[in-house]
C-alpha cells in the first residue's frame, strides 16, 4: 500500500513552473506532486495533457494562477507519431484495438492527405474527453459503453509538417489553435489514408510563447534542495510576454492598484498606439502590477497582482 506523503506547511509561492510531464501521469497528479515539492499554497495548470502524452505543462503558482486562462486560449505545438493500420477505442495507446487494416500508402499520398488538414478544419470531439454533457464528462459515458452525438467544432491547423515515415509509423509536427484534439487529427488522417490509425506518441513542445527549452522534470525538481526549488520558477509575467508593456510612475501605479481607470496621455501614460490587453509595471522597481485593457484612450485595470 502506497504511503501518504507527509504533510508540510504551505507557503506563498508565485511563478510558473515549465514542467516536462512524463507519460503515465495525469496533469492533475503532476500538479499535485509539484505543489507538494514546492510547499505551495495555491496552484493550477494551464490546460491538461492526456496521461499517455508527454511534454510542456506550464504550472502556475500563487499570483500566476490569475493568468492561467491566457494559456488555455493560446496556440500549441505538438510532435506525434501516428500508428497507421490500427484503430483504438480512445484514438491512442490507452484504448483497445478495434480494427486492423493493411497499410499501403506512399509519401505522395501522405502529403496530399496532409494538405487537406491544414488551415481551418472541423473536428468532432472524441468521446474519451473531458467535455461535459449534462454535467458529466464524455469519458464517463464512454466508459459505460454509451456514445453520444457531438457537434463538429472549428479549429485551425497553422502548420502540419511531415517529419518522417517508416511504415506504419507517421511522424508529424502540428501547430494548432486551442481546442484541437491531436488524437482526432491522427484518426482522421488515418481514415483519409484508408487504413485508420491511432496516436503512438504525443509530445507537446510549445504553449503560447513558452517552449520545452528550460523545462524540467519532476525528478529534477525533487533533486534540488527544498529551499532552492522556487528559484526554478519563471516569473509571473512569463505568461504575458506577448502583451505590450506599459510603465507607470509611483502615483499612477498606486491609483492603478486601487482599480482606477487612467487616461492615456492626459495622465502621462506613454502607451502610444497600443490597443487591447497590456501588461502594466511600476517603473521604479519593474514590479508587475497586472494586466489592463487600453480602449478609447483609457487604461482600464483588468487583473491585478497582489504586491
Phi and psi restraints in degrees (value plus and minus 20) as a CYANA .aco file:
   2 UNK   PHI     -86.0   -46.0
   2 UNK   PSI     120.2   160.2
   3 UNK   PHI    -102.5   -62.5
   3 UNK   PSI     121.1   161.1
   4 UNK   PHI     -96.8   -56.8
   4 UNK   PSI     108.7   148.7
   5 UNK   PHI     -77.8   -37.8
   5 UNK   PSI     123.2   163.2
   6 UNK   PHI     -83.7   -43.7
   6 UNK   PSI     127.0   167.0
   7 UNK   PHI     -92.7   -52.7
   7 UNK   PSI     120.9   160.9
   8 UNK   PHI    -148.1  -108.1
   8 UNK   PSI     134.2   174.2
   9 UNK   PHI     -91.1   -51.1
   9 UNK   PSI     104.7   144.7
  10 UNK   PHI     -97.6   -57.6
  10 UNK   PSI     123.3   163.3
  11 UNK   PHI    -150.0  -110.0
  11 UNK   PSI     138.8   178.8
  12 UNK   PHI     -87.0   -47.0
  12 UNK   PSI     105.0   145.0
  13 UNK   PHI    -150.6  -110.6
  13 UNK   PSI     111.1   151.1
  14 UNK   PHI    -148.3  -108.3
  14 UNK   PSI     107.4   147.4
  15 UNK   PHI     129.5   169.5
  15 UNK   PSI    -190.0  -150.0
  16 UNK   PHI    -147.8  -107.8
  16 UNK   PSI     106.1   146.1
  17 UNK   PHI    -119.9   -79.9
  17 UNK   PSI     100.1   140.1
  18 UNK   PHI    -106.9   -66.9
  18 UNK   PSI      78.3   118.3
  19 UNK   PHI    -115.7   -75.7
  19 UNK   PSI     115.9   155.9
  20 UNK   PHI    -114.4   -74.4
  20 UNK   PSI      75.1   115.1
  21 UNK   PHI     -91.0   -51.0
  21 UNK   PSI     116.9   156.9
  22 UNK   PHI    -103.3   -63.3
  22 UNK   PSI     144.4   184.4
  23 UNK   PHI     -90.8   -50.8
  23 UNK   PSI     130.4   170.4
  24 UNK   PHI      67.2   107.2
  24 UNK   PSI     -18.6    21.4
  25 UNK   PHI    -142.6  -102.6
  25 UNK   PSI     111.4   151.4
  26 UNK   PHI     -91.8   -51.8
  26 UNK   PSI     139.9   179.9
  27 UNK   PHI     -82.1   -42.1
  27 UNK   PSI     -59.3   -19.3
  28 UNK   PHI     -85.7   -45.7
  28 UNK   PSI     -58.8   -18.8
  29 UNK   PHI     -87.3   -47.3
  29 UNK   PSI     -59.0   -19.0
  30 UNK   PHI     -84.0   -44.0
  30 UNK   PSI     -61.6   -21.6
  31 UNK   PHI     -82.1   -42.1
  31 UNK   PSI     -65.5   -25.5
  32 UNK   PHI     -81.1   -41.1
  32 UNK   PSI     -60.4   -20.4
  33 UNK   PHI     -85.2   -45.2
  33 UNK   PSI     -65.7   -25.7
  34 UNK   PHI     -85.3   -45.3
  34 UNK   PSI     -59.9   -19.9
  35 UNK   PHI     -81.6   -41.6
  35 UNK   PSI     -60.8   -20.8
  36 UNK   PHI     -86.7   -46.7
  36 UNK   PSI     -62.1   -22.1
  37 UNK   PHI     -85.5   -45.5
  37 UNK   PSI     -49.8    -9.8
  38 UNK   PHI    -115.6   -75.6
  38 UNK   PSI     -23.0    17.0
  39 UNK   PHI      37.4    77.4
  39 UNK   PSI       9.4    49.4
  40 UNK   PHI     -98.2   -58.2
  40 UNK   PSI     122.8   162.8
  41 UNK   PHI     -96.9   -56.9
  41 UNK   PSI     -58.1   -18.1
  42 UNK   PHI    -157.0  -117.0
  42 UNK   PSI     113.1   153.1
  43 UNK   PHI    -173.8  -133.8
  43 UNK   PSI     137.4   177.4
  44 UNK   PHI    -182.6  -142.6
  44 UNK   PSI     137.2   177.2
  45 UNK   PHI    -124.8   -84.8
  45 UNK   PSI     153.5   193.5
  46 UNK   PHI    -132.6   -92.6
  46 UNK   PSI      17.5    57.5
  47 UNK   PHI      95.1   135.1
  47 UNK   PSI     115.5   155.5
  48 UNK   PHI    -101.5   -61.5
  48 UNK   PSI     133.8   173.8
  49 UNK   PHI    -130.7   -90.7
  49 UNK   PSI     118.8   158.8
  50 UNK   PHI     -78.1   -38.1
  50 UNK   PSI     130.7   170.7
  51 UNK   PHI     -73.8   -33.8
  51 UNK   PSI     -58.0   -18.0
  52 UNK   PHI     -95.9   -55.9
  52 UNK   PSI     -34.6     5.4
  53 UNK   PHI    -104.3   -64.3
  53 UNK   PSI     135.9   175.9
  54 UNK   PHI    -144.2  -104.2
  54 UNK   PSI     154.1   194.1
  55 UNK   PHI      91.7   131.7
  55 UNK   PSI    -178.1  -138.1
  56 UNK   PHI     -89.2   -49.2
  56 UNK   PSI      98.5   138.5
  57 UNK   PHI    -150.3  -110.3
  57 UNK   PSI      74.0   114.0
  58 UNK   PHI     -88.6   -48.6
  58 UNK   PSI     107.1   147.1
  59 UNK   PHI    -130.8   -90.8
  59 UNK   PSI     111.4   151.4
  60 UNK   PHI    -124.6   -84.6
  60 UNK   PSI     118.8   158.8
  61 UNK   PHI    -147.4  -107.4
  61 UNK   PSI     119.9   159.9
  62 UNK   PHI      40.7    80.7
  62 UNK   PSI    -147.1  -107.1
  63 UNK   PHI     -83.0   -43.0
  63 UNK   PSI     -43.1    -3.1
  64 UNK   PHI     -86.4   -46.4
  64 UNK   PSI     -43.8    -3.8
  65 UNK   PHI     -83.0   -43.0
  65 UNK   PSI     -41.5    -1.5
  66 UNK   PHI     -86.2   -46.2
  66 UNK   PSI     -38.8     1.2
  67 UNK   PHI    -135.9   -95.9
  67 UNK   PSI      -8.8    31.2
  68 UNK   PHI     -80.7   -40.7
  68 UNK   PSI     -53.2   -13.2
  69 UNK   PHI     -79.2   -39.2
  69 UNK   PSI     -50.9   -10.9
  70 UNK   PHI     -82.9   -42.9
  70 UNK   PSI     -53.9   -13.9
  71 UNK   PHI    -100.7   -60.7
  71 UNK   PSI     -45.3    -5.3
  72 UNK   PHI     -80.9   -40.9
  72 UNK   PSI     -52.7   -12.7
  73 UNK   PHI    -107.4   -67.4
  73 UNK   PSI     -27.5    12.5
  74 UNK   PHI     -98.8   -58.8
  74 UNK   PSI     137.9   177.9
  75 UNK   PHI     -89.6   -49.6
  75 UNK   PSI     137.1   177.1
  76 UNK   PHI    -159.6  -119.6
  76 UNK   PSI     137.0   177.0
  77 UNK   PHI    -148.3  -108.3
  77 UNK   PSI     118.9   158.9
  78 UNK   PHI    -152.4  -112.4
  78 UNK   PSI     133.9   173.9
  79 UNK   PHI    -135.3   -95.3
  79 UNK   PSI     117.9   157.9
  80 UNK   PHI    -166.3  -126.3
  80 UNK   PSI     136.0   176.0
  81 UNK   PHI    -138.6   -98.6
  81 UNK   PSI     102.0   142.0
  82 UNK   PHI    -117.7   -77.7
  82 UNK   PSI     101.8   141.8
  83 UNK   PHI    -107.3   -67.3
  83 UNK   PSI      82.9   122.9
  84 UNK   PHI     -94.1   -54.1
  84 UNK   PSI     130.2   170.2
  85 UNK   PHI      72.6   112.6
  85 UNK   PSI     -32.1     7.9
  86 UNK   PHI    -145.7  -105.7
  86 UNK   PSI     102.6   142.6
  87 UNK   PHI    -125.7   -85.7
  87 UNK   PSI     120.6   160.6
  88 UNK   PHI    -143.2  -103.2
  88 UNK   PSI     146.5   186.5
  89 UNK   PHI     -85.7   -45.7
  89 UNK   PSI     -45.9    -5.9
  90 UNK   PHI    -129.0   -89.0
  90 UNK   PSI     -28.1    11.9
  91 UNK   PHI      62.5   102.5
  91 UNK   PSI     -14.0    26.0
  92 UNK   PHI    -164.9  -124.9
  92 UNK   PSI    -188.1  -148.1
  93 UNK   PHI     -95.4   -55.4
  93 UNK   PSI     -30.2     9.8
  94 UNK   PHI    -101.9   -61.9
  94 UNK   PSI     -33.1     6.9
  95 UNK   PHI    -115.7   -75.7
  95 UNK   PSI     155.2   195.2
  96 UNK   PHI    -111.0   -71.0
  96 UNK   PSI     124.0   164.0
  97 UNK   PHI     -88.7   -48.7
  97 UNK   PSI     106.9   146.9
  98 UNK   PHI    -134.5   -94.5
  98 UNK   PSI     -32.8     7.2
  99 UNK   PHI    -176.8  -136.8
  99 UNK   PSI     117.5   157.5
 100 UNK   PHI    -145.5  -105.5
 100 UNK   PSI     108.6   148.6
 101 UNK   PHI    -156.4  -116.4
 101 UNK   PSI     133.3   173.3
 102 UNK   PHI     -87.8   -47.8
 102 UNK   PSI     129.8   169.8
 103 UNK   PHI    -135.1   -95.1
 103 UNK   PSI      94.7   134.7
 104 UNK   PHI    -162.4  -122.4
 104 UNK   PSI      57.7    97.7
 105 UNK   PHI    -149.3  -109.3
 105 UNK   PSI     130.2   170.2
 106 UNK   PHI    -123.7   -83.7
 106 UNK   PSI     146.4   186.4
 107 UNK   PHI     -81.2   -41.2
 107 UNK   PSI     -56.0   -16.0
 108 UNK   PHI     -83.6   -43.6
 108 UNK   PSI     -64.3   -24.3
 109 UNK   PHI     -82.0   -42.0
 109 UNK   PSI     -61.6   -21.6
 110 UNK   PHI     -81.9   -41.9
 110 UNK   PSI     -68.1   -28.1
 111 UNK   PHI     -82.2   -42.2
 111 UNK   PSI     -58.2   -18.2
 112 UNK   PHI     -83.2   -43.2
 112 UNK   PSI     -62.8   -22.8
 113 UNK   PHI     -88.9   -48.9
 113 UNK   PSI     -62.2   -22.2
 114 UNK   PHI     -79.3   -39.3
 114 UNK   PSI     -56.2   -16.2
 115 UNK   PHI     -80.4   -40.4
 115 UNK   PSI     -51.1   -11.1
 116 UNK   PHI     -88.7   -48.7
 116 UNK   PSI     -38.5     1.5
 117 UNK   PHI    -125.1   -85.1
 117 UNK   PSI     -12.2    27.8
 118 UNK   PHI    -111.5   -71.5
 118 UNK   PSI     123.5   163.5
 119 UNK   PHI      72.0   112.0
 119 UNK   PSI    -169.3  -129.3
 120 UNK   PHI    -102.5   -62.5
 120 UNK   PSI     104.1   144.1
 121 UNK   PHI    -154.6  -114.6
 121 UNK   PSI     148.4   188.4
 122 UNK   PHI    -129.0   -89.0
 122 UNK   PSI     118.7   158.7
 123 UNK   PHI    -148.8  -108.8
 123 UNK   PSI     119.5   159.5
 124 UNK   PHI    -112.4   -72.4
 124 UNK   PSI      98.0   138.0
 125 UNK   PHI     -76.5   -36.5
 125 UNK   PSI     122.8   162.8
 126 UNK   PHI     -93.8   -53.8
 126 UNK   PSI     135.2   175.2
 127 UNK   PHI     -85.7   -45.7
 127 UNK   PSI     -54.1   -14.1
 128 UNK   PHI    -105.7   -65.7
 128 UNK   PSI      53.2    93.2
 129 UNK   PHI    -166.7  -126.7
 129 UNK   PSI     148.0   188.0
 130 UNK   PHI    -107.9   -67.9
 130 UNK   PSI     -18.7    21.3
 131 UNK   PHI     -78.7   -38.7
 131 UNK   PSI     122.6   162.6
 132 UNK   PHI    -125.8   -85.8
 132 UNK   PSI     126.2   166.2
 133 UNK   PHI    -152.1  -112.1
 133 UNK   PSI     100.0   140.0
 134 UNK   PHI      35.1    75.1
 134 UNK   PSI      20.0    60.0
 135 UNK   PHI      60.5   100.5
 135 UNK   PSI     -18.5    21.5
 136 UNK   PHI    -142.2  -102.2
 136 UNK   PSI     112.6   152.6
 137 UNK   PHI     -83.2   -43.2
 137 UNK   PSI     129.3   169.3
 138 UNK   PHI     -80.2   -40.2
 138 UNK   PSI     -53.2   -13.2
 139 UNK   PHI     -84.1   -44.1
 139 UNK   PSI     -44.9    -4.9
 140 UNK   PHI     -90.1   -50.1
 140 UNK   PSI     -59.2   -19.2
 141 UNK   PHI     -83.5   -43.5
 141 UNK   PSI     -63.6   -23.6
 142 UNK   PHI     -80.9   -40.9
 142 UNK   PSI     -61.0   -21.0
 143 UNK   PHI     -86.1   -46.1
 143 UNK   PSI     -45.1    -5.1
 144 UNK   PHI    -108.3   -68.3
 144 UNK   PSI     -15.4    24.6
 145 UNK   PHI      61.1   101.1
 145 UNK   PSI      -2.2    37.8
 146 UNK   PHI    -124.9   -84.9
 146 UNK   PSI     110.0   150.0
 147 UNK   PHI    -132.1   -92.1
 147 UNK   PSI     106.1   146.1
 148 UNK   PHI    -127.9   -87.9
 148 UNK   PSI     133.0   173.0
 149 UNK   PHI     -88.8   -48.8
 149 UNK   PSI     115.8   155.8
 150 UNK   PHI    -148.4  -108.4
 150 UNK   PSI     119.7   159.7
 151 UNK   PHI    -100.6   -60.6
 151 UNK   PSI     120.8   160.8
 152 UNK   PHI     -86.5   -46.5
 152 UNK   PSI     124.7   164.7
 153 UNK   PHI    -142.3  -102.3
 153 UNK   PSI     126.5   166.5
 154 UNK   PHI    -101.5   -61.5
 154 UNK   PSI     110.0   150.0
 155 UNK   PHI    -154.4  -114.4
 155 UNK   PSI     149.2   189.2
 156 UNK   PHI    -145.6  -105.6
 156 UNK   PSI     109.2   149.2
 157 UNK   PHI    -119.4   -79.4
 157 UNK   PSI      82.9   122.9
 158 UNK   PHI     -89.2   -49.2
 158 UNK   PSI     -58.1   -18.1
 159 UNK   PHI    -170.8  -130.8
 159 UNK   PSI     120.4   160.4
 160 UNK   PHI    -158.4  -118.4
 160 UNK   PSI      83.6   123.6
 161 UNK   PHI    -132.7   -92.7
 161 UNK   PSI     111.9   151.9
 162 UNK   PHI    -101.7   -61.7
 162 UNK   PSI      94.6   134.6
 163 UNK   PHI    -111.7   -71.7
 163 UNK   PSI     -42.9    -2.9
 164 UNK   PHI     151.0   191.0
 164 UNK   PSI     137.9   177.9
 165 UNK   PHI    -165.4  -125.4
 165 UNK   PSI      96.3   136.3
 166 UNK   PHI    -149.6  -109.6
 166 UNK   PSI      81.3   121.3
 167 UNK   PHI     -67.6   -27.6
 167 UNK   PSI     110.9   150.9
 168 UNK   PHI    -119.7   -79.7
 168 UNK   PSI       3.1    43.1
 169 UNK   PHI    -123.1   -83.1
 169 UNK   PSI     105.0   145.0
 170 UNK   PHI    -133.1   -93.1
 170 UNK   PSI      95.1   135.1
 171 UNK   PHI    -118.6   -78.6
 171 UNK   PSI     107.5   147.5
 172 UNK   PHI    -152.6  -112.6
 172 UNK   PSI     133.2   173.2
 173 UNK   PHI    -136.8   -96.8
 173 UNK   PSI     110.6   150.6
 174 UNK   PHI    -146.6  -106.6
 174 UNK   PSI     102.7   142.7
 175 UNK   PHI    -128.6   -88.6
 175 UNK   PSI     105.9   145.9
 176 UNK   PHI    -166.9  -126.9
 176 UNK   PSI     148.5   188.5
 177 UNK   PHI    -101.3   -61.3
 177 UNK   PSI     150.4   190.4
 178 UNK   PHI     -79.6   -39.6
 178 UNK   PSI     132.9   172.9
 179 UNK   PHI      62.1   102.1
 179 UNK   PSI     -18.9    21.1
 180 UNK   PHI    -101.4   -61.4
 180 UNK   PSI     111.9   151.9
 181 UNK   PHI    -120.1   -80.1
 181 UNK   PSI      91.9   131.9
 182 UNK   PHI     -88.7   -48.7
 182 UNK   PSI     -51.1   -11.1
 183 UNK   PHI     -78.9   -38.9
 183 UNK   PSI     -64.4   -24.4
 184 UNK   PHI     -87.1   -47.1
 184 UNK   PSI     -59.6   -19.6
 185 UNK   PHI     -79.6   -39.6
 185 UNK   PSI     -64.7   -24.7
 186 UNK   PHI     -82.4   -42.4
 186 UNK   PSI     -63.0   -23.0
 187 UNK   PHI     -83.6   -43.6
 187 UNK   PSI     -62.4   -22.4
 188 UNK   PHI     -87.7   -47.7
 188 UNK   PSI     -57.4   -17.4
 189 UNK   PHI     -85.2   -45.2
 189 UNK   PSI     -62.6   -22.6
 190 UNK   PHI     -81.4   -41.4
 190 UNK   PSI     -60.9   -20.9
 191 UNK   PHI     -85.1   -45.1
 191 UNK   PSI     -60.4   -20.4
 192 UNK   PHI     -87.0   -47.0
 192 UNK   PSI     -45.5    -5.5
 193 UNK   PHI    -107.3   -67.3
 193 UNK   PSI     -18.5    21.5
 194 UNK   PHI      44.5    84.5
 194 UNK   PSI      14.2    54.2
 195 UNK   PHI    -161.5  -121.5
 195 UNK   PSI     -27.3    12.7
 196 UNK   PHI      53.6    93.6
 196 UNK   PSI     155.7   195.7
 197 UNK   PHI     153.0   193.0
 197 UNK   PSI     147.7   187.7
 198 UNK   PHI    -167.7  -127.7
 198 UNK   PSI     145.1   185.1
 199 UNK   PHI     -99.1   -59.1
 199 UNK   PSI     103.1   143.1
 200 UNK   PHI    -106.7   -66.7
 200 UNK   PSI     -51.7   -11.7
 201 UNK   PHI    -171.0  -131.0
 201 UNK   PSI     125.3   165.3
 202 UNK   PHI    -164.0  -124.0
 202 UNK   PSI     105.8   145.8
 203 UNK   PHI    -154.4  -114.4
 203 UNK   PSI     103.5   143.5
 204 UNK   PHI    -109.6   -69.6
 204 UNK   PSI     109.7   149.7
 205 UNK   PHI    -132.7   -92.7
 205 UNK   PSI     -42.0    -2.0
 206 UNK   PHI    -163.2  -123.2
 206 UNK   PSI     116.9   156.9
 207 UNK   PHI    -152.1  -112.1
 207 UNK   PSI      92.2   132.2
 208 UNK   PHI      41.1    81.1
 208 UNK   PSI    -142.0  -102.0
 209 UNK   PHI    -118.6   -78.6
 209 UNK   PSI     -16.7    23.3
 210 UNK   PHI    -112.9   -72.9
 210 UNK   PSI     121.2   161.2
 211 UNK   PHI    -149.1  -109.1
 211 UNK   PSI     149.2   189.2
 212 UNK   PHI     -85.7   -45.7
 212 UNK   PSI     -40.0     0.0
 213 UNK   PHI     -80.4   -40.4
 213 UNK   PSI      99.8   139.8
 214 UNK   PHI      72.6   112.6
 214 UNK   PSI     -27.5    12.5
 215 UNK   PHI     -91.1   -51.1
 215 UNK   PSI     132.7   172.7
 216 UNK   PHI    -147.5  -107.5
 216 UNK   PSI     140.6   180.6
 217 UNK   PHI    -111.7   -71.7
 217 UNK   PSI     146.3   186.3
 218 UNK   PHI     -83.0   -43.0
 218 UNK   PSI     -55.0   -15.0
 219 UNK   PHI     -84.9   -44.9
 219 UNK   PSI     -59.8   -19.8
 220 UNK   PHI     -86.6   -46.6
 220 UNK   PSI     -59.0   -19.0
 221 UNK   PHI     -83.7   -43.7
 221 UNK   PSI     -63.1   -23.1
 222 UNK   PHI     -88.3   -48.3
 222 UNK   PSI     -48.5    -8.5
 223 UNK   PHI     -93.2   -53.2
 223 UNK   PSI     -38.5     1.5
 224 UNK   PHI    -101.5   -61.5
 224 UNK   PSI     123.9   163.9
 225 UNK   PHI     -75.1   -35.1
 225 UNK   PSI     119.7   159.7
 226 UNK   PHI     -73.9   -33.9
 226 UNK   PSI     -60.0   -20.0
 227 UNK   PHI     -90.1   -50.1
 227 UNK   PSI     -35.4     4.6
 228 UNK   PHI    -126.0   -86.0
 228 UNK   PSI     -20.3    19.7
 229 UNK   PHI     -87.4   -47.4
 229 UNK   PSI     -57.5   -17.5
 230 UNK   PHI     -84.1   -44.1
 230 UNK   PSI     -39.9     0.1
 231 UNK   PHI     -88.5   -48.5
 231 UNK   PSI     -34.5     5.5
 232 UNK   PHI    -104.2   -64.2
 232 UNK   PSI     -26.6    13.4
 233 UNK   PHI    -101.6   -61.6
 233 UNK   PSI     121.1   161.1
 234 UNK   PHI     -96.8   -56.8
 234 UNK   PSI     133.6   173.6
 235 UNK   PHI     -86.1   -46.1
 235 UNK   PSI     142.1   182.1
 236 UNK   PHI     -74.3   -34.3
 236 UNK   PSI     -60.2   -20.2
 237 UNK   PHI     -94.5   -54.5
 237 UNK   PSI     -18.3    21.7
 238 UNK   PHI     -81.1   -41.1
 238 UNK   PSI     -45.3    -5.3
 239 UNK   PHI     -98.6   -58.6
 239 UNK   PSI     -31.7     8.3
 240 UNK   PHI    -137.6   -97.6
 240 UNK   PSI      -4.7    35.3
 241 UNK   PHI     -84.2   -44.2
 241 UNK   PSI     -38.9     1.1
 242 UNK   PHI    -103.6   -63.6
 242 UNK   PSI     -29.7    10.3
 243 UNK   PHI    -108.0   -68.0
 243 UNK   PSI     121.7   161.7
 244 UNK   PHI     -80.2   -40.2
 244 UNK   PSI     135.9   175.9
 245 UNK   PHI    -126.8   -86.8
 245 UNK   PSI     117.5   157.5
 246 UNK   PHI    -145.7  -105.7
 246 UNK   PSI     112.0   152.0
 247 UNK   PHI    -126.1   -86.1
 247 UNK   PSI     117.5   157.5
 248 UNK   PHI    -142.1  -102.1
 248 UNK   PSI     124.4   164.4
 249 UNK   PHI     -95.7   -55.7
 249 UNK   PSI     158.8   198.8
 250 UNK   PHI     -77.5   -37.5
 250 UNK   PSI     -66.8   -26.8
 251 UNK   PHI     -87.2   -47.2
 251 UNK   PSI     -65.9   -25.9
 252 UNK   PHI     -85.9   -45.9
 252 UNK   PSI     -55.6   -15.6
 253 UNK   PHI     -82.5   -42.5
 253 UNK   PSI     -61.0   -21.0
 254 UNK   PHI     -82.6   -42.6
 254 UNK   PSI     -64.9   -24.9
 255 UNK   PHI     -85.7   -45.7
 255 UNK   PSI     -59.5   -19.5
 256 UNK   PHI     -82.1   -42.1
 256 UNK   PSI     -63.0   -23.0
 257 UNK   PHI     -85.1   -45.1
 257 UNK   PSI     -41.3    -1.3
 258 UNK   PHI    -109.8   -69.8
 258 UNK   PSI     -13.7    26.3
 259 UNK   PHI      64.1   104.1
 259 UNK   PSI      -5.6    34.4
 260 UNK   PHI     -99.7   -59.7
 260 UNK   PSI     121.8   161.8
 261 UNK   PHI     -99.6   -59.6
 261 UNK   PSI     117.2   157.2
 262 UNK   PHI    -137.4   -97.4
 262 UNK   PSI     124.7   164.7
 263 UNK   PHI    -107.7   -67.7
 263 UNK   PSI     101.6   141.6
 264 UNK   PHI     -87.7   -47.7
 264 UNK   PSI     112.5   152.5
 265 UNK   PHI      70.2   110.2
 265 UNK   PSI     -85.3   -45.3
 266 UNK   PHI     -83.3   -43.3
 266 UNK   PSI     -56.9   -16.9
 267 UNK   PHI    -109.3   -69.3
 267 UNK   PSI     -10.6    29.4
 268 UNK   PHI      61.4   101.4
 268 UNK   PSI      -3.8    36.2
 269 UNK   PHI    -105.8   -65.8
 269 UNK   PSI     101.3   141.3
 270 UNK   PHI    -111.7   -71.7
 270 UNK   PSI      52.4    92.4
 271 UNK   PHI    -112.8   -72.8
 271 UNK   PSI     -26.2    13.8
 272 UNK   PHI      37.6    77.6
 272 UNK   PSI    -151.0  -111.0
 273 UNK   PHI    -116.2   -76.2
 273 UNK   PSI      -1.7    38.3
 274 UNK   PHI     -85.6   -45.6
 274 UNK   PSI     116.9   156.9
 275 UNK   PHI    -154.0  -114.0
 275 UNK   PSI     137.1   177.1
 276 UNK   PHI      63.5   103.5
 276 UNK   PSI    -170.6  -130.6
 277 UNK   PHI    -100.2   -60.2
 277 UNK   PSI     118.8   158.8
 278 UNK   PHI    -154.4  -114.4
 278 UNK   PSI     141.2   181.2
 279 UNK   PHI    -123.7   -83.7
 279 UNK   PSI     118.5   158.5
 280 UNK   PHI    -137.2   -97.2
 280 UNK   PSI     113.5   153.5
 281 UNK   PHI    -145.4  -105.4
 281 UNK   PSI     134.5   174.5
 282 UNK   PHI    -107.0   -67.0
 282 UNK   PSI     102.4   142.4
 283 UNK   PHI     -84.0   -44.0
 283 UNK   PSI     -54.4   -14.4
 284 UNK   PHI     -84.6   -44.6
 284 UNK   PSI     -54.8   -14.8
 285 UNK   PHI    -151.3  -111.3
 285 UNK   PSI      -9.3    30.7
 286 UNK   PHI      40.1    80.1
 286 UNK   PSI       6.4    46.4
 287 UNK   PHI     -96.9   -56.9
 287 UNK   PSI     112.2   152.2
 288 UNK   PHI     -90.9   -50.9
 288 UNK   PSI     106.9   146.9
 289 UNK   PHI    -118.7   -78.7
 289 UNK   PSI     -44.6    -4.6
 290 UNK   PHI     124.8   164.8
 290 UNK   PSI    -181.7  -141.7
 291 UNK   PHI    -135.3   -95.3
 291 UNK   PSI     138.8   178.8
 292 UNK   PHI    -167.9  -127.9
 292 UNK   PSI     145.0   185.0
 293 UNK   PHI    -130.1   -90.1
 293 UNK   PSI     110.7   150.7
 294 UNK   PHI    -125.0   -85.0
 294 UNK   PSI      91.3   131.3
 295 UNK   PHI    -164.2  -124.2
 295 UNK   PSI     116.7   156.7
 296 UNK   PHI      30.7    70.7
 296 UNK   PSI      21.4    61.4
 297 UNK   PHI      55.3    95.3
 297 UNK   PSI      -6.0    34.0
 298 UNK   PHI    -142.0  -102.0
 298 UNK   PSI     113.8   153.8
 299 UNK   PHI    -117.6   -77.6
 299 UNK   PSI      84.9   124.9
 300 UNK   PHI    -123.8   -83.8
 300 UNK   PSI      98.8   138.8
 301 UNK   PHI     -75.7   -35.7
 301 UNK   PSI     119.7   159.7
 302 UNK   PHI    -136.2   -96.2
 302 UNK   PSI     -95.1   -55.1
 303 UNK   PHI    -138.5   -98.5
 303 UNK   PSI     104.5   144.5
 304 UNK   PHI    -122.7   -82.7
 304 UNK   PSI     124.9   164.9
 305 UNK   PHI    -116.9   -76.9
 305 UNK   PSI     109.0   149.0
 306 UNK   PHI     -85.0   -45.0
 306 UNK   PSI     114.3   154.3
